[in-house]
Amino acid sequence: MYRRHKAADTITAVVTSALVLLLAGAAYAHGSMSNPPSRVYVCKNEGPESPKSEACRVAVVASGSHAFYDWNEVSLINAGGRHRELIPDGRLCSAGREKFRGLDLQRADWPATRVSPGPFTLTYHASAPHANSTFEFYITRQGWSPTMPLKWSDLVHIETFTNQNPTTLTNWVITLPQRTGRHILYSIWQRVVGSHEAFYTCSDVDFGGGAPAPAPSLTPTAGPIPPPTPTAARPGGTWRAGTAYGVGDRVTYADATYECIQAHTALAGWEPPSVAALWRRI
């Protein structure tokens, strides 16, 4: 009887340990692109409490600082390769998660890495590497603009690496196609063994030769100042999530009128009174 109980206790301990290790493996497989740095990696390095760039400052307003302390978990736990099914257009940088919604802001002033067409060595920072993984890399199509929502149809496949055994810092050499101006290098890290978890990154890059990024403010530029646009000519109506708003658009919300000061697609939680970086009350 004693031996049977002891054997049962041993089996229970082994099974429990295996489950703990399996769950730990699923919970701590984390990472993000460090070269070119992803948006979340850039804002994490700038400091979530006092980011230096305007884009990161607004992203922190939208998401809160805690999201950028969790820079290595822009992920879906049960993706299993169903990326396009689970992540809607316009939400690719956040993996469709409200926690990271600031990463989806459509801005032309995200800090960008200067690149050129041809061979490029990129680096992925995995805080918990896992063997037998697949890494996919994409670039936005020529003609895409950073002020447009990022859609799956905007991505052009560059290369996929299968059966990878990443370390903390892993390098791959890819070939960047001919492009001009600003683009996004998009990556998907899909775990294959022990978990269906996948991680997603948006890294802003600049090939040069494109139109200069517009200033993210209403300060007049040099040259003749155009006459003010009549209020009646601007789109109006009640604020609605899912609507694309441009600078100068006016909406009503809770019996008050607001003017858009940063182009974006509205999301639930970005109501005008809550996001001063996107709306000002009239």
C-alpha positions in Angstrom: 0.0 0.0 0.0 2.8 2.4 0.9 4.7 1.6 -2.3 1.5 2.2 -4.4 0.9 5.6 -2.8 4.5 6.6 -3.2 4.4 5.5 -6.9 1.2 7.5 -7.4 2.7 10.6 -5.7 5.7 10.3 -8.0 3.6 10.1 -11.2 1.5 13.1 -10.0 4.7 15.1 -9.4 6.1 14.2 -12.8 2.8 15.1 -14.6 2.5 18.4 -12.6 6.1 19.3 -13.5 5.5 18.6 -17.1 2.4 20.8 -17.2 4.2 23.6 -15.4 7.0 23.4 -18.0 4.5 23.3 -20.8 2.6 26.3 -19.5 5.8 28.2 -18.8 7.0 27.6 -22.3 3.7 29.0 -23.7 3.7 32.0 -21.3 7.3 33.1 -21.7 8.0 32.9 -25.4 8.3 36.5 -26.1 10.2 38.8 -28.5 10.2 41.7 -31.0 12.3 43.0 -33.9 15.3 45.0 -32.7 16.8 45.9 -36.1 15.1 47.6 -37.6 13.4 48.2 -34.3 9.6 47.6 -34.2 7.3 50.4 -33.1 6.8 48.9 -29.6 10.6 48.4 -29.3 11.3 52.0 -30.2 8.8 53.4 -27.7 10.1 51.0 -25.0 13.7 52.3 -25.6 12.5 55.9 -25.6 10.9 55.3 -22.1 7.2 54.6 -21.8 6.8 57.4 -19.1 8.4 60.1 -21.2 8.9 59.1 -24.8 11.0 61.4 -27.0 9.2 61.1 -30.3 5.8 62.6 -31.0 4.6 59.3 -32.5 5.5 57.3 -29.3 4.0 60.0 -27.1 0.7 59.7 -28.9 0.9 55.9 -28.9 1.4 55.9 -25.1 -1.6 58.2 -24.8 -3.7 55.7 -26.8 -2.4 52.5 -25.1 -1.1 53.6 -21.7 2.6 53.2 -20.7 2.2 49.6 -19.4 1.8 48.2 -23.0 5.4 49.4 -23.8 6.8 47.7 -20.7 5.3 44.6 -22.2 7.2 45.2 -25.5 7.8 41.5 -26.1 4.2 40.3 -26.1 2.5 41.7 -29.2 1.1 38.3 -29.8 -1.8 35.9 -30.1 -1.7 32.8 -27.9 -3.7 30.6 -30.2 -2.8 31.9 -33.7 -1.6 28.6 -35.2 -1.0 30.2 -38.6 -4.5 31.8 -38.8 -3.0 35.3 -38.9 -5.2 36.8 -41.6 -8.3 35.2 -40.1 -7.7 36.6 -36.6 -6.2 40.0 -37.2 -8.4 42.5 -39.1 -7.1 45.1 -41.6 -5.9 48.2 -39.9 -4.9 46.3 -36.7 -1.8 44.4 -38.0 0.7 46.3 -35.8 -1.2 45.6 -32.6 -2.1 42.0 -33.5 -5.7 43.1 -33.2 -5.3 43.7 -29.4 -6.7 46.7 -27.7 -3.8 46.7 -25.3 -1.4 47.7 -28.2 -3.9 49.8 -30.2 -1.4 52.8 -30.2 0.8 50.8 -32.5 -1.8 51.1 -35.3 -1.8 54.9 -35.4 -1.6 56.1 -39.0 1.3 58.6 -38.8 4.1 59.6 -41.1 6.4 60.5 -38.3 7.1 57.1 -36.6 10.9 56.9 -36.0 12.2 55.0 -39.1 15.4 53.2 -39.9 17.1 54.3 -43.1 17.5 51.4 -45.5 18.4 50.7 -49.2 17.2 48.0 -51.7 19.4 44.9 -51.6 20.8 42.6 -48.8 19.8 43.7 -45.3 20.7 42.0 -42.0 17.8 42.2 -39.6 17.8 41.2 -35.9 15.1 39.7 -33.8 15.3 40.0 -30.0 13.7 37.0 -28.3 13.5 37.2 -24.6 12.5 33.5 -24.5 13.7 31.7 -27.6 12.0 28.5 -28.8 13.2 25.9 -31.2 11.4 24.8 -34.4 9.9 28.2 -35.2 8.9 29.9 -38.5 9.7 33.5 -39.2 8.0 35.4 -42.1 9.0 38.8 -43.4 7.0 41.2 -45.5 7.4 44.8 -46.9 4.6 47.2 -47.8 3.8 47.6 -51.5 5.1 50.6 -53.4 2.4 53.3 -53.3 1.4 52.5 -49.7 1.4 55.5 -47.3 2.0 55.5 -43.6 -1.1 57.6 -43.2 -3.2 54.7 -44.6 -4.5 51.8 -42.6 -2.1 48.8 -42.9 -4.0 45.9 -44.6 -2.9 42.4 -45.3 -3.2 43.2 -49.1 -0.6 45.9 -48.6 2.1 43.3 -47.6 4.5 41.8 -50.2 6.3 38.6 -49.1 10.1 38.8 -48.9 11.2 35.5 -47.3 10.1 32.8 -44.9 12.6 30.9 -42.7 11.3 27.5 -41.4 12.7 25.2 -38.7 14.5 28.0 -37.0 16.1 27.7 -33.6 16.4 31.4 -32.5 18.7 32.6 -29.7 18.3 35.8 -27.7 19.5 37.8 -30.7 19.1 36.2 -34.1 20.1 37.6 -37.4 18.8 36.8 -40.9 19.8 38.3 -44.2 16.9 39.3 -46.5 16.8 41.1 -49.8 14.8 44.4 -49.7 13.1 45.2 -53.0 13.2 48.5 -54.7 11.1 51.1 -52.9 11.0 54.8 -52.2 9.8 56.7 -49.2 8.5 55.2 -45.9 7.4 51.6 -45.6 6.7 49.0 -42.9 8.8 45.8 -42.6 6.3 43.3 -41.1 7.3 40.1 -39.3 5.5 37.0 -38.0 7.1 34.6 -35.6 5.0 31.5 -35.4 5.9 28.8 -32.8 5.5 25.3 -34.1 6.2 23.0 -31.3 4.5 23.1 -27.9 2.4 26.2 -28.6 0.3 27.9 -31.3 1.5 31.3 -30.1 2.6 33.9 -32.7 4.3 37.3 -32.4 3.9 40.3 -34.8 6.0 43.4 -35.4 5.8 46.6 -37.4 9.2 48.2 -38.1 9.2 51.6 -39.9 11.9 52.0 -42.6 12.7 54.8 -44.9 14.2 54.1 -48.4 14.5 57.8 -49.1 13.4 59.6 -52.2 9.8 59.9 -51.2 7.8 62.9 -50.2 8.8 64.4 -46.9 6.7 63.4 -43.9 4.1 66.0 -43.1 4.5 67.8 -39.7 2.1 66.3 -37.1 0.7 69.7 -36.1 -1.4 72.5 -37.4 1.5 75.0 -37.7 1.3 76.8 -41.1 4.2 76.0 -43.4 6.1 78.6 -45.4 4.4 80.1 -48.4 0.9 81.5 -48.9 -1.6 80.6 -46.2 -4.8 79.2 -47.8 -8.1 80.7 -46.6 -9.8 78.8 -43.8 -12.1 76.0 -44.9 -15.7 76.7 -44.0 -16.9 74.5 -41.2 -19.8 73.3 -43.4 -17.4 71.8 -45.9 -15.8 69.5 -43.3 -17.3 66.0 -42.6 -19.4 66.1 -39.5 -21.9 64.0 -37.6 -21.6 61.9 -34.5 -18.3 60.3 -33.7 -18.2 56.6 -34.6 -15.7 53.9 -34.0 -14.3 52.4 -37.3 -14.5 55.8 -39.1 -11.4 57.3 -40.7 -11.0 60.9 -39.7 -8.6 63.5 -41.2 -7.1 66.6 -39.7 -9.9 69.3 -39.5 -12.8 66.9 -39.4 -15.4 67.8 -36.9 -17.7 65.5 -34.9 -20.1 65.7 -32.0 -19.8 63.5 -29.0 -21.8 63.8 -25.7 -23.3 67.2 -26.8 -19.9 68.7 -27.5 -18.1 69.4 -30.8 -14.5 68.2 -31.4 -12.0 68.8 -34.2 -9.5 66.1 -35.4 -5.9 67.2 -35.0 -4.3 63.9 -36.1 -5.5 61.6 -38.9 -6.6 58.2 -37.7 -9.2 55.5 -37.8 -11.3 55.6 -34.7 -11.3 52.7 -32.3 -13.5 51.9 -29.3 -11.9 53.6 -26.4 -10.6 56.5 -28.5 -13.6 58.7 -27.9 -12.8 62.4 -28.3 -12.8 63.3 -24.6 -10.4 60.5 -23.9 -7.7 61.1 -26.5 -6.5 64.7 -26.4 -3.7 63.9 -28.8 -6.3 63.1 -31.5 -9.1 65.6 -30.8 -9.5 69.1 -29.4 -12.8 70.4 -28.2 -14.3 73.4 -30.1 
